[in-house]
Amino acid sequence: MLNKTQRLLSLTTAIVIASTAIAAAEPSAELIAAAKKEGTLTTIALPHSWCGYGDVIAGFKAKYGLEVNELNPDAGSGDEIEAIKANKGNKGPQAPDVIDVGLSFGPSAKAEGLIQPYKVSTWDSIPADAKDADGYWYGDYYGVLAFLVNKDLVKTSPKDWPDLLKSDYANAVALAGDPRSANQAVQGVYAAGLSGAKGDSAKAGDEGLKFFAELNKKGNFVPVTGKAAPFAQGTTPIIIAWDYNALSWGESLKGNPPFEVVVPASGVVAGVYVQAISAFAPHPNAAKLWMEYLYSDEGQLGWLKGYCHPIRFNDLAKNNKIPKNLLDALPPAAAYEKAVFPTLAQQAAAKETITKKWDSVVGANVAK
């Protein structure tokens, strides 16, 4: 167990710095009372299979007795930002209180005045590289882009990005979202490009578009959002997705079809997702209580159960709070040794290139 923990810890060094152990803190009685008075939390874009969110939401409801109004579970990060903008003056059920978005969306939402600051009780154990110093946004979990493979339809799994261009994978390869708005899909294009650019981030956006244009031209790209249902139906035999989604979707199908999750040999891109509270949240105290829960030991271990690496992993491991069975359920640590954590500037540049040029370069309209 110690060896595996040490290996997993080494994976996080690109974004995680050593933190001072702090005692697990409970939210104040005043905050709990204020949140219960509001009675409801409105979330958006939280599919239950994503990173264990189904159990995390259930745990929050059971612990505090609040209702959770779940909007548009299949929305992307861009859709979440637009939902805040569209509901600035709306205190009704369509206004999200909280968002969970790709790292690059945190600073841009702050700059636009769309989110408000709040520092949770466990703030000091969140790595400095993964949070806004003023508390406007904060990383919560991360994973790497991987291939989810339907073994009934694909006998030989692809091992790296160039393999996807082979005729063996005709009409087989899908992204887990629309690369014009969904962070997971944007990062998938970026990862392919980073492989093609041999690690040169400055070229990754354009190289990724070039790769998908060729994939589309060859007839290998399926313009359908990949997730569990189309995967099981055979519509999307290979899905490029975060490893935790791939594992969750595959496990949910209980062997029908059998599946494999492959971390590519190159272009291994790790992505941090961040939490934030809407500046116009109808239920601001419920939103703060939600953040307290997500960053508690209980909430962080919830991500690990959903195959994600929680942002407070180092702190939990150092204090012996991670059950061995959760570590054993993760993919082999060696697969993550080449993981790259793009900086905010690199992500922003790639996002700009990919979202703006997808239509002109690739020309495939990805259906939900």
C-alpha positions in Angstrom: 0.0 0.0 0.0 2.8 2.5 0.8 4.5 1.9 -2.5 1.3 2.5 -4.4 0.5 5.6 -2.4 3.9 7.0 -3.0 3.6 6.4 -6.7 0.2 8.1 -6.9 1.5 11.0 -4.9 4.3 11.5 -7.4 1.7 11.9 -10.1 0.4 15.0 -8.5 3.6 17.0 -8.2 3.0 19.0 -11.3 0.1 20.8 -9.6 0.2 19.7 -6.0 2.5 21.2 -3.4 3.1 19.9 0.1 0.5 21.2 2.5 0.3 21.5 6.2 -2.0 18.9 7.7 -5.1 20.4 9.1 -7.9 18.9 11.1 -11.1 18.2 9.2 -13.3 21.2 9.8 -17.1 21.3 10.0 -19.1 24.3 8.6 -20.4 26.6 11.2 -23.8 26.1 12.8 -24.8 29.5 11.5 -24.0 28.5 7.9 -25.9 25.2 8.2 -29.0 27.0 9.7 -28.9 29.7 6.9 -28.6 27.0 4.2 -31.5 25.0 5.6 -33.6 28.1 5.7 -33.0 28.5 2.0 -33.9 24.8 1.6 -32.6 24.2 -1.9 -29.3 24.1 -3.9 -29.4 24.5 -7.7 -26.7 22.7 -9.6 -26.0 22.4 -13.3 -24.1 20.0 -15.5 -23.5 17.2 -12.9 -24.3 13.8 -14.5 -24.4 11.2 -11.7 -21.8 9.0 -13.5 -19.3 11.8 -13.6 -16.6 11.4 -10.9 -19.1 9.8 -8.5 -21.5 12.8 -8.5 -24.6 10.7 -7.9 -23.3 9.5 -4.5 -21.8 12.9 -3.7 -25.1 14.6 -4.2 -26.9 11.9 -2.2 -24.4 12.3 0.6 -24.9 16.1 0.7 -28.7 15.7 0.8 -28.6 13.0 3.5 -26.2 15.0 5.7 -27.9 18.4 5.6 -31.5 17.7 4.4 -31.5 20.2 1.6 -33.2 19.6 -1.8 -30.9 19.6 -4.8 -32.4 21.0 -8.0 -30.3 19.5 -10.9 -30.3 21.4 -14.1 -29.2 20.0 -17.5 -26.8 17.2 -16.4 -25.3 16.9 -19.8 -24.3 20.5 -20.3 -20.7 21.6 -20.9 -18.6 24.2 -19.1 -19.5 26.9 -21.6 -23.2 26.1 -21.1 -22.8 26.6 -17.3 -21.3 30.1 -17.8 -24.1 31.0 -20.2 -26.7 29.8 -17.7 -25.3 32.3 -15.1 -25.3 35.1 -17.7 -28.9 34.3 -18.8 -30.2 34.3 -15.2 -28.5 37.3 -13.6 -31.8 38.8 -12.5 -33.7 35.5 -12.1 -34.1 34.0 -8.6 -36.1 31.0 -9.9 -35.3 27.4 -10.4 -33.4 28.0 -13.7 -30.6 30.0 -12.0 -27.6 27.9 -11.0 -26.1 28.5 -7.5 -22.8 26.7 -8.3 -20.8 25.6 -11.2 -18.2 22.8 -11.9 -16.1 23.9 -14.9 -12.8 23.2 -16.6 -9.8 25.1 -15.2 -9.7 27.8 -17.9 -13.3 28.8 -17.2 -12.5 29.9 -13.6 -10.4 32.9 -14.3 -12.6 34.1 -17.2 -15.7 33.8 -15.1 -14.0 35.8 -12.4 -12.9 38.5 -14.9 -16.5 38.8 -16.1 -17.9 39.2 -12.6 -19.9 36.0 -12.8 -18.7 34.3 -9.6 -18.2 35.3 -5.9 -15.4 34.5 -3.5 -15.7 31.9 -0.7 -12.9 30.1 1.1 -13.9 26.7 2.6 -12.7 25.5 6.0 -10.1 23.2 4.4 -8.7 26.0 2.2 -5.1 25.7 3.4 -4.9 22.0 2.2 -5.9 22.9 -1.4 -2.7 23.3 -3.4 -1.9 27.0 -4.2 -1.4 26.1 -7.9 -5.0 24.9 -8.1 -7.0 27.8 -6.6 -7.6 31.5 -7.0 -5.8 33.3 -4.2 -8.9 35.4 -3.5 -11.2 32.4 -3.3 -13.2 32.9 -6.5 -12.5 29.4 -7.9 -10.8 26.3 -6.6 -9.7 23.0 -8.1 -11.6 20.0 -6.8 -10.5 16.9 -8.7 -8.6 15.8 -11.8 -8.0 13.0 -14.3 -6.3 12.3 -17.7 -7.7 11.9 -21.2 -8.1 8.2 -22.1 -9.7 5.9 -24.6 -12.8 3.9 -23.6 -12.9 0.9 -25.9 -15.9 -1.4 -26.6 -14.2 -4.8 -26.7 -17.2 -6.5 -28.5 -16.6 -4.2 -31.5 -12.9 -3.3 -31.2 -10.7 -6.4 -30.9 -7.3 -4.5 -30.9 -7.4 -1.5 -28.7 -5.6 1.7 -29.9 -2.5 2.4 -27.8 -1.8 6.0 -28.9 -3.3 8.9 -30.7 -1.9 8.0 -34.2 -3.5 4.6 -34.0 -7.0 6.2 -34.2 -6.3 7.1 -37.8 -6.0 3.4 -38.8 -8.7 1.9 -41.1 -9.4 -0.6 -38.2 -11.3 2.2 -36.5 -13.6 3.3 -39.3 -16.7 5.1 -37.9 -15.6 4.3 -34.3 -14.0 7.3 -32.6 -16.1 9.9 -30.7 -15.4 12.8 -28.3 -17.3 13.1 -25.0 -18.9 16.4 -25.9 -18.9 19.3 -28.4 -15.4 20.8 -28.8 -16.9 24.2 -29.4 -18.3 24.4 -25.8 -17.5 21.4 -23.7 -14.2 21.4 -21.8 -13.8 17.6 -21.9 -14.0 17.7 -25.7 -11.7 20.7 -26.0 -9.1 18.9 -23.9 -9.5 15.8 -26.0 -8.6 17.8 -29.1 -5.7 19.4 -27.2 -4.3 16.1 -26.1 -4.3 14.7 -29.6 -2.5 17.9 -30.7 0.0 17.7 -28.0 0.9 14.2 -29.2 1.2 15.4 -32.8 3.2 18.4 -31.7 5.6 16.2 -29.7 4.9 18.1 -26.5 4.9 21.6 -27.9 1.9 23.2 -26.3 2.1 26.3 -28.5 1.2 24.1 -31.5 -1.2 21.7 -29.8 -4.4 23.5 -30.6 -3.8 23.7 -34.4 -2.2 20.2 -34.4 -5.3 18.8 -32.6 -7.6 20.4 -35.2 -5.5 19.0 -38.0 -5.7 15.5 -36.4 -9.5 15.6 -36.1 -9.8 16.9 -39.6 -7.9 13.9 -40.9 -9.9 11.6 -38.6 -13.1 13.0 -40.0 -11.9 12.8 -43.6 -10.9 9.2 -43.1 -14.4 8.4 -41.8 -13.2 7.4 -38.4 -14.8 10.3 -36.5 -18.3 9.8 -35.2 -20.0 13.2 -34.6 -22.0 12.1 -31.6 -21.3 12.9 -28.0 -19.8 9.8 -26.5 -21.2 8.6 -23.2 -22.5 5.3 -21.7 -25.7 4.8 -23.8 -24.2 5.2 -27.3 -21.2 3.3 -26.1 -23.4 0.3 -25.1 -25.4 0.6 -28.3 -22.3 0.4 -30.4 -22.7 3.9 -31.9 -19.4 5.2 -30.4 -17.1 2.1 -30.0 -14.2 4.3 -28.9 -14.7 7.4 -26.7 -12.1 10.0 -25.8 -13.0 11.0 -22.3 -11.6 11.7 -18.8 -10.3 8.4 -17.3 -12.9 8.6 -14.4 -15.8 9.0 -16.9 -14.5 6.1 -19.0 -14.2 3.8 -16.0 -17.5 4.9 -14.6 -19.4 4.4 -17.8 -17.7 1.0 -18.5 -18.4 -0.3 -15.0 -22.1 0.9 -15.1 -22.7 -1.5 -18.0 -21.8 -4.5 -15.9 -19.9 -6.3 -18.7 -22.3 -5.7 -21.5 -20.2 -4.8 -23.5 -16.8 -5.7 -22.0 -14.5 -2.6 -22.1 -11.0 -1.4 -21.7 -9.7 2.0 -20.6 -6.4 2.9 -22.3 -4.2 5.8 -21.2 -2.4 6.8 -24.5 1.4 6.5 -24.8 1.8 10.1 -25.6 -0.2 13.3 -25.3 -1.3 12.3 -21.7 -3.2 15.5 -20.6 -4.4 15.9 -17.1 -7.2 18.3 -16.4 -8.3 20.0 -13.2 -12.0 20.9 -12.8 -12.9 23.8 -10.5 -15.8 24.8 -8.4 -17.3 28.3 -8.0 -20.4 30.0 -6.6 -22.4 32.2 -8.9 -22.3 35.9 -8.2 -26.1 35.9 -8.6 -26.8 32.7 -6.6 -30.4 32.6 -5.4 -29.2 30.3 -2.5 -25.8 31.6 -1.5 -25.7 29.9 1.9 -26.7 26.5 0.4 -23.9 27.1 -2.2 -21.3 27.7 0.5 -22.5 24.6 2.4 -22.1 22.6 -0.8 -18.6 23.8 -1.1 -17.8 22.9 2.5 -19.1 19.4 1.8 -17.2 18.9 -1.4 -13.9 19.9 0.2 -14.4 17.9 3.4 -12.7 14.5 3.8 -16.0 12.9 3.1 -16.6 14.8 -0.1 -13.0 14.3 -1.3 -13.1 10.6 -0.8 -16.4 10.6 -2.8 -14.4 11.7 -5.8 -11.9 8.9 -5.3 -14.8 6.4 -5.2 -15.7 7.9 -8.6 -12.2 7.1 -10.0 -11.1 10.8 -9.7 -8.0 12.1 -8.0 -9.3 14.6 -5.4 -7.4 17.9 -5.1 -6.7 17.3 -1.4 -5.2 13.8 -2.2 -1.8 14.6 -0.7 -3.3 15.9 2.6 -5.6 12.9 2.9 -2.8 10.4 2.1 -0.4 12.0 4.6 -3.0 11.7 7.3 -3.8 8.1 6.4 -7.4 8.8 5.5 -7.5 6.9 2.1 -8.9 3.4 2.3 -6.7 0.8 0.4 -9.6 -0.4 -1.6 -10.1 3.0 -3.2 -6.4 3.1 -4.2 -6.6 -0.4 -5.7 -9.6 0.6 -7.9 -7.5 3.2 -9.8 -5.7 2.5 -13.1 -2.0 1.5 -12.8 0.1 4.4 -11.6 2.7 3.9 -14.4 0.2 4.9 -17.0 0.1 8.4 -15.5 3.9 9.0 -15.4 3.9 11.1 -18.6 0.9 13.2 -17.5 1.1 16.9 -18.4 -0.8 19.6 -16.5 -1.3 22.5 -19.0 -1.0 26.0 -17.5 -3.9 28.4 -17.5 -2.3 30.3 -20.3 -1.7 27.2 -22.4 -5.3 26.1 -21.8 -6.7 29.5 -22.7 -4.7 29.7 -25.9 -5.7 26.1 -27.0 -9.4 26.7 -26.1 -9.4 29.9 -28.2 -8.0 28.1 -31.2 -10.1 24.9 -30.9 -13.5 26.5 -30.2 -13.1 29.2 -32.9 -11.5 27.1 -35.7 -13.3 23.7 -35.2 -16.1 24.5 -37.8 -13.7 25.8 -40.4 -11.0 23.2 -40.0 -12.8 20.0 -39.0 -16.4 20.9 -40.1 -18.2 18.2 -38.0 -21.2 19.2 -36.0 -21.2 17.0 -32.8 -24.7 16.0 -31.8 -25.7 15.6 -28.2 
